[in-house]
């Protein structure tokens, strides 16, 4: 199965330097090559972004230099309401 968020992650990688300049230490939500929001933590990023975008259609990524904080993918059958 291919990763449906690969394109969003590739956007992050290709724009990492400029994103670090703007958002270092923050958590961003990315969809279709756009930063949807900037947050202090992952839980808030998911909670707020899912209000207007379906889960699994956006990437939540901590912004930092290097690759230490690259995204991890978790698959769940849980339903959030």
Number of C-alpha atoms within 10 A of each C-alpha: 3 5 8 12 18 11 15 22 22 12 17 23 14 11 12 20 16 11 18 16 11 11 17 15 15 18 22 26 21 23 18 13 14 13 17 17 14 20 19 12 15 17 12 13 22 19 12 14 21 16 10 9 13 9 14 11 13 24 27 28 23 24 25 19 15 11 10 9 12 15 14 8 10 5 6 6 5 6 6 7 5
